[in-house]
Structure formats: C-alpha cells, structure tokens
Amino acid sequence: MKILIVGAGAVGGYFGARLQDAGRDVTFLVRDKRAALLREHGLRVQSPAGDLTLRELKLVSGSQLLPQYDLVILSCKAYDLEDAIASVAPAIGGNAVILPLLNGMQHLDILDQRFGAERVLGGQCVVASTLDAQGVIRHLNAFHGMTFGERAGGVSARARQINDALSGAGFDVTLSENILQSMWEKWTMLATLASSTSLMRASIGDILQGPGGLQFLEGVLAECAGIAELQGYKPGEAFYNRTRGMLAEHGSTLTASMFRDISANARIEADHIIGDLIRRGDAKGAKTTLLQLAYLHLKSYEAYRARTTA
C-alpha cells in the first residue's frame, strides 16, 4: 500500500516515521523549507518508545504529486486545512482514501465537499508530540495511538487492508466499527479541556483549588456532552468515568494544547474546536452558556494577537 503523509510535523511526521521504519511505502508531502531540513538532517524522532533518524526519505511537493497513492493521512491544524487540500488535491484519484486525524467534525464536511464522502474515513489520534526549533519531533509520553473506521459503521474490506498496513508499526492502531462515536467522545473531552483551561489560564489542578472549580469543570463537560447526545452520540459510561476522574484529579498539571498555544502567542483552533461545537449545539437548542464564554475569550485572544503581532 502506497501511503502519502501530508506534512512531516509533530503528528504526521511521528506516525510516518514509525510506518517507514516498519518497512511501509511512505511518502511525505512537505514544503520546501521542511524538505531542505529533512534532506540535511533526516527525519528525527525522540521518543520513550525509541528514537529514530531516517535519512532515506521520499519527499514531494504539491507540484510533483500524481494520483498514485492508496492512503492519504492528513494531520494538519484546522486553520491549515484549506492550504493542505489545495496541495494534496493532485494525489487524490483512483481508489485513494483520505484518513484525516484532525479534531472535531467540521473538517469532514469540508473534505466531503471537495473529494466526496466515499473517499473520507473517520479518524483520530492520541499522541503528545512537538516539533522543536531544530526540526526534531519530540514524543512527550507513552501514548501514541490511531483509531479509524468507515463513517457508515461496520468494517469494510478496504478498512481491513488499511488496518493491516498501519498495524505492527510501533504505535497502537484500532479499527473501529463506530468511529463517529469515538470522534464525538474525543471532541467532548477535548472541548471540555480546551474551554476550561484556556478560559481560566490554568491547569486542571489549579482550577480545582479555586472556589467552585470542580462544579465549573463538570458544567463545561455537561454542556459538551449534551451537544454530543443531541447529535445522536451520547458519550458512554466508560467515557464519563475516565473524563470525570481526569477533571477531579487534584494536583493535576494537565492543560489543553490550545491553552499552551495561547501561552506561546500562537494560532489556535477556536472556530473548529469550540465555535463549531456551539453552532451544532445551538441548532439543537442545547445549553452553551459556559462554552459561549470560553469562545468569547478565545476570539478575544485572536483579535488581540492579530492586532499586536506583525
């Protein structure tokens, strides 16, 4: 199976490196600056699961793409999606299947409209990784997994083939029979964490020390989960037990990546993660009071950043 990884950053580069190291046929679609760095130093990963330096890399630019790939893995930030689509479009032909690893759901609508829903799988990943100033991908903990499946449910022949290609490459792979349920549960957890830690500019443990901290966290979770339920994807009991335990852990230093991006004066996925969730909730008459407050905070940050960043 010929696999195209869109980008070679913290997420795509990590999974792509593991796949190539396991002998898979992997090509990376990268910009010129990243390509030059990779040619000089190789694709470097530092990880508790084992470090990698790969020098024999297949690198292409958008102008060099041909429709010769079976699987296209897309892991960009939501605000880069339109550019990524424009770059990767020449590769989408034949029986090519797109596996997006973005958060939320809005990207599915955009990809469906551009390439057709039959080409777009559901997917998500769990990996804490960053790309440092030297171009090294730093994997920060022991978690590194990918879950995917057909959005219509069940397990298709092509999904089994993709599962075979991804499995045994040094990270966890799950072929889901109900991927949209998994995606909604992750979105619920992520939106809860992003809204609460970004709004309070604090970790979970810090929020719990304030008066009403736990009630606030549970209130945000209730709003996010309520929207998922109204959309037909009520979070399961195992999800609630796991998430409530996470939100009640005193001393926890856990924050959302969105909060860390704010702290670094970087771009954020406010519209994709929180704004779109509110939009879907409003369409169903859901309560979104705390989410609206968090969204106002995020959009105010974006306005401030736009005004002060040259």
C-alpha positions as CSV (number, residue, x, y, z in Angstrom):
1,M,0.0,0.0,0.0
2,K,1.4,3.4,-1.0
3,I,0.9,5.9,1.8
4,L,1.1,9.7,1.5
5,I,1.6,11.7,4.7
6,V,0.6,15.3,4.4
7,G,3.4,17.1,6.2
8,A,6.2,15.8,8.4
9,G,5.4,17.7,11.6
10,A,4.7,16.7,15.1
11,V,1.8,14.3,14.3
12,G,2.2,13.3,10.6
13,G,6.0,13.1,10.9
14,Y,5.7,10.9,14.0
15,F,3.4,8.3,12.6
16,G,5.0,8.5,9.2
17,A,8.4,7.8,10.7
18,R,7.1,4.8,12.6
19,L,5.5,3.5,9.4
20,Q,8.6,3.9,7.3
21,D,10.8,2.4,10.0
22,A,8.5,-0.7,9.9
23,G,9.0,-1.0,6.1
24,R,5.9,0.6,4.8
25,D,5.9,2.6,1.5
26,V,5.7,6.1,2.8
27,T,6.0,9.5,1.0
28,F,5.9,12.8,2.8
29,L,4.3,15.9,1.2
30,V,6.3,18.8,2.6
31,R,7.1,22.5,1.9
32,D,10.5,23.5,0.6
33,K,11.9,24.7,4.0
34,R,10.9,21.4,5.8
35,A,12.2,19.4,2.8
36,A,15.6,21.1,3.0
37,L,15.9,20.4,6.7
38,L,14.9,16.7,6.3
39,R,17.4,16.2,3.5
40,E,20.2,17.7,5.6
41,H,19.4,16.0,9.0
42,G,16.9,13.3,8.2
43,L,13.6,12.7,9.9
44,R,14.4,12.7,13.6
45,V,12.1,11.4,16.4
46,Q,12.9,11.4,20.1
47,S,10.5,9.2,22.0
48,P,10.1,6.9,25.1
49,A,9.2,4.2,22.5
50,G,12.5,4.5,20.8
51,D,14.4,7.2,18.9
52,L,14.6,7.3,15.1
53,T,16.6,9.0,12.5
54,L,15.5,8.2,8.9
55,R,17.6,9.5,6.1
56,E,16.3,7.7,3.0
57,L,13.1,9.7,2.7
58,K,10.6,10.1,-0.2
59,L,9.7,13.8,-0.3
60,V,7.4,15.5,-2.7
61,S,6.0,19.0,-3.2
62,G,2.5,19.7,-4.4
63,S,3.6,20.3,-7.9
64,Q,5.2,16.8,-8.1
65,L,2.2,14.9,-6.9
66,L,0.5,12.2,-9.0
67,P,-2.7,10.2,-8.3
68,Q,-0.7,7.1,-7.3
69,Y,-1.4,6.7,-3.6
70,D,-3.8,4.3,-1.8
71,L,-3.9,6.1,1.6
72,V,-3.5,9.8,2.3
73,I,-3.0,10.6,6.0
74,L,-4.0,14.2,6.8
75,S,-2.9,15.6,10.2
76,C,-2.7,19.4,9.8
77,K,-4.1,22.0,12.1
78,A,-7.7,23.1,11.2
79,Y,-6.6,26.6,10.2
80,D,-4.2,25.0,7.6
81,L,-6.8,22.7,6.1
82,E,-7.7,24.7,3.0
83,D,-4.0,25.0,2.1
84,A,-3.4,21.3,2.7
85,I,-6.4,20.4,0.5
86,A,-5.1,22.6,-2.3
87,S,-1.6,21.0,-2.0
88,V,-2.8,17.4,-1.8
89,A,-5.6,17.5,-4.4
90,P,-3.4,16.2,-7.3
91,A,-2.8,13.0,-5.4
92,I,-6.5,12.2,-4.9
93,G,-7.5,9.9,-7.7
94,G,-8.2,6.2,-8.4
95,N,-9.1,4.4,-5.2
96,A,-7.3,6.8,-2.9
97,V,-8.7,7.0,0.6
98,I,-8.2,10.0,3.0
99,L,-7.7,9.4,6.7
100,P,-7.9,12.8,8.5
101,L,-6.6,13.0,12.1
102,L,-8.0,16.5,12.8
103,N,-10.1,17.2,15.9
104,G,-13.8,18.0,15.8
105,M,-16.1,17.3,12.8
106,Q,-16.0,20.4,10.6
107,H,-13.1,19.1,8.5
108,L,-15.3,16.1,7.4
109,D,-17.8,18.4,5.8
110,I,-15.0,20.3,4.0
111,L,-13.3,17.2,2.8
112,D,-16.6,15.6,1.7
113,Q,-17.5,18.6,-0.4
114,R,-14.1,18.7,-2.1
115,F,-13.4,15.0,-2.6
116,G,-16.6,13.1,-2.0
117,A,-17.7,11.4,1.2
118,E,-16.9,8.0,-0.1
119,R,-13.2,8.8,0.0
120,V,-13.1,10.2,3.5
121,L,-12.7,7.9,6.6
122,G,-13.3,8.9,10.2
123,G,-10.2,9.0,12.3
124,Q,-8.5,10.4,15.4
125,C,-5.1,10.0,17.1
126,V,-3.7,10.3,20.6
127,V,-0.1,11.5,20.7
128,A,1.6,14.3,22.6
129,S,4.4,15.5,20.4
130,T,6.0,18.7,19.4
131,L,8.3,19.9,16.6
132,D,11.3,21.8,18.1
133,A,13.3,24.6,16.6
134,Q,15.8,22.1,15.2
135,G,13.1,20.1,13.4
136,V,13.2,17.2,15.8
137,I,9.9,15.5,16.6
138,R,9.7,15.1,20.4
139,H,7.2,12.5,21.7
140,L,6.4,13.5,25.2
141,N,4.8,10.4,26.8
142,A,4.0,6.8,26.3
143,F,0.7,7.3,24.4
144,H,0.7,7.0,20.6
145,G,-2.4,5.6,19.0
146,M,-4.6,6.0,15.9
147,T,-8.2,5.0,15.6
148,F,-10.1,4.9,12.3
149,G,-13.0,3.4,10.5
150,E,-15.8,3.7,8.0
151,R,-18.1,6.6,9.0
152,A,-21.2,4.5,7.9
153,G,-20.2,1.9,10.5
154,G,-19.0,-1.7,10.3
155,V,-15.8,-3.0,8.9
156,S,-15.2,-2.8,5.1
157,A,-12.6,-4.7,3.1
158,R,-10.6,-1.5,2.4
159,A,-10.6,-0.7,6.2
160,R,-9.1,-4.1,6.9
161,Q,-6.4,-3.5,4.3
162,I,-5.6,-0.2,5.8
163,N,-5.5,-1.7,9.3
164,D,-3.1,-4.3,8.0
165,A,-0.8,-1.5,6.6
166,L,-0.9,0.5,9.8
167,S,-0.6,-2.3,12.3
168,G,2.7,-3.5,13.7
169,A,4.5,-0.2,13.1
170,G,5.3,0.6,16.7
171,F,2.1,2.5,17.6
172,D,-1.3,1.5,18.7
173,V,-3.9,1.0,15.9
174,T,-7.7,0.5,16.4
175,L,-10.1,-0.3,13.6
176,S,-13.4,1.0,14.9
177,E,-16.9,-0.2,13.9
178,N,-18.3,3.1,15.2
179,I,-15.7,5.7,14.6
180,L,-18.1,8.7,14.8
181,Q,-18.9,7.7,18.4
182,S,-15.2,7.7,19.2
183,M,-14.7,11.0,17.4
184,W,-17.6,12.7,19.3
185,E,-16.3,11.4,22.6
186,K,-12.8,12.7,21.9
187,W,-14.3,16.1,20.8
188,T,-16.3,16.3,24.0
189,M,-13.2,15.7,26.1
190,L,-11.0,18.0,24.1
191,A,-13.6,20.8,24.1
192,T,-14.0,20.5,27.8
193,L,-10.3,20.6,28.5
194,A,-9.7,23.4,25.9
195,S,-12.6,25.6,27.1
196,S,-11.8,25.2,30.8
197,T,-8.0,25.5,30.9
198,S,-7.9,28.3,28.2
199,L,-10.6,30.3,29.9
200,M,-9.0,30.0,33.4
201,R,-5.4,30.1,32.0
202,A,-4.7,27.3,34.4
203,S,-4.2,23.6,34.7
204,I,-6.9,21.2,36.0
205,G,-5.2,21.0,39.4
206,D,-5.1,24.8,39.7
207,I,-8.8,25.2,38.7
208,L,-9.7,22.6,41.4
209,Q,-8.1,24.8,44.0
210,G,-10.5,27.7,43.3
211,P,-14.0,28.0,44.8
212,G,-16.4,26.1,42.6
213,G,-13.6,24.7,40.4
214,L,-15.0,21.2,40.2
215,Q,-18.5,22.4,39.6
216,F,-17.2,24.6,36.8
217,L,-15.3,21.8,35.1
218,E,-18.3,19.4,35.4
219,G,-20.5,22.2,34.0
220,V,-18.4,22.5,30.9
221,L,-18.3,18.8,30.5
222,A,-22.1,18.6,30.8
223,E,-22.6,21.2,28.0
224,C,-20.2,19.5,25.6
225,A,-21.7,16.0,26.3
226,G,-25.2,17.4,26.0
227,I,-24.4,18.6,22.4
228,A,-23.0,15.2,21.5
229,E,-26.1,13.5,22.9
230,L,-28.4,15.8,20.9
231,Q,-26.4,14.9,17.8
232,G,-27.0,11.2,18.4
233,Y,-23.7,10.3,20.0
234,K,-24.3,10.2,23.7
235,P,-21.0,9.6,25.5
236,G,-20.7,6.2,27.1
237,E,-20.3,5.3,30.8
238,A,-16.6,4.4,30.3
239,F,-16.0,7.8,28.8
240,Y,-17.7,9.6,31.7
241,N,-15.8,7.6,34.3
242,R,-12.5,8.3,32.7
243,T,-13.2,12.0,32.0
244,R,-14.7,12.8,35.4
245,G,-11.7,11.2,37.0
246,M,-9.4,13.3,35.0
247,L,-11.2,16.5,35.8
248,A,-11.3,15.7,39.6
249,E,-7.5,15.0,39.9
250,H,-6.1,17.4,42.5
251,G,-2.6,18.5,41.7
252,S,-3.0,17.7,38.0
253,T,-0.8,19.7,35.7
254,L,-3.0,18.8,32.7
255,T,-3.8,21.5,30.2
256,A,-5.1,21.6,26.7
257,S,-2.8,22.2,23.8
258,M,-4.9,25.2,22.9
259,F,-4.0,26.8,26.3
260,R,-0.4,26.1,25.6
261,D,-0.7,27.7,22.2
262,I,-2.2,30.8,23.8
263,S,0.7,30.9,26.3
264,A,3.1,30.8,23.3
265,N,1.1,33.6,21.5
266,A,0.4,31.1,18.7
267,R,-2.6,30.4,16.4
268,I,-5.4,28.4,17.9
269,E,-8.3,26.3,16.5
270,A,-11.0,28.3,18.3
271,D,-13.6,28.0,15.5
272,H,-13.0,24.4,14.7
273,I,-13.0,23.0,18.3
274,I,-15.3,25.4,20.2
275,G,-17.1,27.5,17.6
276,D,-18.4,24.6,15.5
277,L,-19.5,22.7,18.7
278,I,-21.5,25.7,19.8
279,R,-23.0,26.1,16.3
280,R,-24.2,22.4,16.3
281,G,-25.5,22.8,19.9
282,D,-27.4,26.0,19.0
283,A,-29.1,24.2,16.1
284,K,-30.4,21.6,18.6
285,G,-31.4,24.0,21.4
286,A,-28.5,22.9,23.7
287,K,-27.3,24.9,26.7
288,T,-24.0,26.5,25.7
289,T,-23.5,29.3,28.4
290,L,-20.1,28.3,29.5
291,L,-18.9,27.4,26.0
292,Q,-20.0,30.8,24.8
293,L,-18.0,32.4,27.5
294,A,-14.9,30.3,26.6
295,Y,-15.4,31.1,22.9
296,L,-15.6,34.8,23.6
297,H,-12.3,34.5,25.5
298,L,-10.7,32.7,22.6
299,K,-11.9,35.1,19.9
300,S,-10.8,38.0,22.0
301,Y,-7.3,36.4,22.2
302,E,-7.3,36.0,18.4
303,A,-8.3,39.7,17.9
304,Y,-5.6,40.8,20.4
305,R,-3.0,38.6,18.6
306,A,-4.0,39.9,15.2
307,R,-3.7,43.5,16.4
308,T,-0.3,43.1,18.2
309,T,1.5,40.5,16.0
310,A,3.3,42.0,13.0
